[in-house]
Amino acid sequence: MKKIYFILIMALPIISYGQELVSVNTEPVQELKGFKMYPNPAYGEEIYITTETNGNKEIKIFDVFGEIVLTDRIATNTLDISRLVPGVYVLQVTEKKKTMTRKLVVK
């Protein structure tokens, strides 16, 4: 009986190794065309975000721990970042179900 358990335990890595990875997200990622963010690094209280269509944008800014530190919706190309302390952030812009993610440095 011990031999059967030993054989099963030895065969387990081979069985699990042969499995294929399955992707859950099969929808292709669509990025914003004509995306520009400036200045970066940011020294003032605002940054400018432009896209090809310049429509309404939903903005999320994450800190290095992945916590959301700022959310905003803008209809213009100006984003107020005066509440952010100097550091490195991840900026996520969504416009018409298309998303762009970039690093933002605030000095």
Sine and cosine of phi, psi and omega as CSV:
sin_phi,cos_phi,sin_psi,cos_psi,sin_omega,cos_omega
0.00,0.00,-0.61,0.79,0.02,-1.00
-0.91,0.42,-0.54,0.84,0.00,-1.00
-0.91,0.40,-0.59,0.81,0.00,-1.00
-0.92,0.40,-0.70,0.71,0.05,-1.00
-0.89,0.46,-0.64,0.77,0.00,-1.00
-0.89,0.45,-0.67,0.74,0.01,-1.00
-0.91,0.41,-0.66,0.75,0.02,-1.00
-0.90,0.43,-0.67,0.75,0.01,-1.00
-0.91,0.41,-0.61,0.79,0.01,-1.00
-0.94,0.33,-0.52,0.86,-0.04,-1.00
-0.99,0.14,-0.32,0.95,-0.05,-1.00
-0.86,0.51,-0.72,0.69,0.03,-1.00
-0.88,0.47,-0.56,0.83,0.01,-1.00
-0.93,0.37,-0.66,0.75,0.00,-1.00
-0.92,0.40,-0.71,0.70,-0.03,-1.00
-0.95,0.32,-0.48,0.88,0.00,-1.00
-0.93,0.36,-0.52,0.86,-0.06,-1.00
-0.98,0.18,-0.08,1.00,-0.02,-1.00
-0.98,0.20,0.55,-0.84,0.02,-1.00
-1.00,-0.04,0.50,-0.87,0.08,-1.00
-0.99,0.17,0.67,-0.74,-0.01,-1.00
-0.91,-0.41,0.77,-0.64,0.02,-1.00
-1.00,0.08,0.75,-0.66,0.01,-1.00
-0.99,0.12,-0.64,0.77,-0.04,-1.00
-1.00,-0.03,0.99,-0.16,-0.01,-1.00
-1.00,-0.10,-0.07,1.00,-0.01,-1.00
-0.98,0.18,0.78,-0.62,0.00,-1.00
-0.92,0.39,0.59,-0.81,0.01,-1.00
-0.98,0.22,0.76,-0.64,0.01,-1.00
-0.94,-0.34,0.85,-0.53,-0.01,-1.00
-0.98,-0.17,0.37,-0.93,0.00,-1.00
-0.95,0.30,0.75,-0.66,0.03,-1.00
-0.99,0.10,0.58,-0.81,0.04,-1.00
0.94,0.35,0.39,0.92,-0.05,-1.00
-0.94,0.34,0.77,-0.64,0.10,-0.99
-0.64,-0.77,0.67,-0.75,0.07,-1.00
-0.73,-0.68,0.82,-0.57,-0.03,-1.00
-0.46,-0.89,0.42,-0.91,-0.16,0.99
-0.97,0.22,0.46,-0.89,0.06,-1.00
-0.57,-0.82,0.96,-0.27,0.26,0.97
-0.96,0.28,0.52,-0.86,-0.04,-1.00
-1.00,-0.07,0.79,-0.62,0.01,-1.00
-0.96,-0.27,-0.37,0.93,-0.07,-1.00
-0.99,-0.16,-0.42,-0.91,-0.05,-1.00
-0.98,-0.19,0.01,1.00,0.01,-1.00
-0.53,-0.85,0.42,-0.91,0.13,-0.99
-0.81,-0.59,0.29,-0.96,-0.03,-1.00
-0.90,-0.43,0.75,-0.66,-0.01,-1.00
-0.82,-0.57,0.88,-0.48,0.02,-1.00
-0.84,-0.54,0.49,-0.87,0.08,-1.00
-0.71,-0.70,0.06,-1.00,0.00,-1.00
-0.89,0.47,-0.64,0.77,-0.04,-1.00
-0.99,-0.10,-0.34,0.94,-0.02,-1.00
0.77,0.64,0.73,0.69,0.06,-1.00
-1.00,0.05,-0.20,-0.98,0.06,-1.00
-0.92,0.40,0.70,-0.71,-0.06,-1.00
-0.85,-0.53,0.64,-0.77,0.14,-0.99
-0.98,-0.21,0.82,-0.57,-0.09,-1.00
-0.92,-0.39,0.71,-0.70,0.16,-0.99
-0.76,-0.65,0.73,-0.69,0.05,-1.00
-0.87,-0.50,0.79,-0.62,-0.03,-1.00
-0.93,-0.36,0.57,-0.82,0.11,-0.99
-1.00,0.07,-0.08,-1.00,-0.06,-1.00
-0.93,0.36,-0.24,0.97,0.04,-1.00
-1.00,-0.06,0.01,1.00,0.00,-1.00
1.00,0.09,0.14,0.99,0.03,-1.00
-0.99,0.12,0.65,-0.76,0.06,-1.00
-0.97,0.24,0.85,-0.53,-0.01,-1.00
-0.95,-0.30,-0.26,0.96,0.01,-1.00
-0.40,-0.92,0.75,-0.67,0.15,-0.99
-0.77,-0.64,0.59,-0.81,-0.03,-1.00
-0.33,-0.94,0.40,-0.91,0.16,-0.99
-0.87,-0.50,0.78,-0.62,-0.01,-1.00
-0.81,-0.59,0.61,-0.79,0.06,-1.00
-0.98,-0.21,-0.31,0.95,0.04,-1.00
-0.98,-0.18,-0.27,-0.96,0.03,-1.00
-0.97,-0.25,0.19,0.98,-0.08,-1.00
-0.95,-0.31,0.76,-0.65,0.04,-1.00
-0.86,-0.51,0.80,-0.60,0.02,-1.00
-0.99,0.14,0.87,-0.49,0.01,-1.00
-0.89,-0.45,0.38,0.93,-0.07,-1.00
-0.90,0.44,-0.37,0.93,-0.01,-1.00
-0.99,0.14,-0.16,0.99,-0.03,-1.00
-1.00,0.08,0.69,-0.73,0.10,-1.00
-0.99,0.11,0.40,-0.92,0.02,-1.00
-0.82,0.57,0.69,-0.73,-0.01,-1.00
0.28,-0.96,-0.17,-0.99,-0.01,-1.00
-0.95,-0.31,0.73,-0.68,-0.06,-1.00
-0.73,-0.68,0.24,-0.97,0.14,-0.99
-0.91,-0.40,0.83,-0.55,-0.02,-1.00
-0.97,-0.24,0.78,-0.62,0.02,-1.00
-0.87,-0.49,0.85,-0.52,-0.01,-1.00
-0.91,-0.42,0.79,-0.61,0.04,-1.00
-0.85,-0.52,0.78,-0.62,0.01,-1.00
-0.61,-0.80,0.87,-0.50,0.01,-1.00
0.80,0.60,0.76,0.65,0.05,-1.00
0.90,0.44,0.28,0.96,0.09,-1.00
-0.91,-0.42,0.65,-0.76,-0.13,-0.99
-0.81,-0.59,0.57,-0.82,0.09,-1.00
-0.72,-0.69,0.68,-0.73,0.01,-1.00
-0.83,-0.55,0.76,-0.65,-0.01,-1.00
-0.62,-0.78,0.37,-0.93,0.09,-1.00
-0.99,0.13,0.67,-0.75,0.03,-1.00
-0.82,-0.57,0.78,-0.63,0.05,-1.00
-0.94,-0.35,0.81,-0.59,0.03,-1.00
-0.93,-0.37,0.83,-0.56,-0.01,-1.00
-0.97,-0.24,0.00,0.00,0.00,0.00
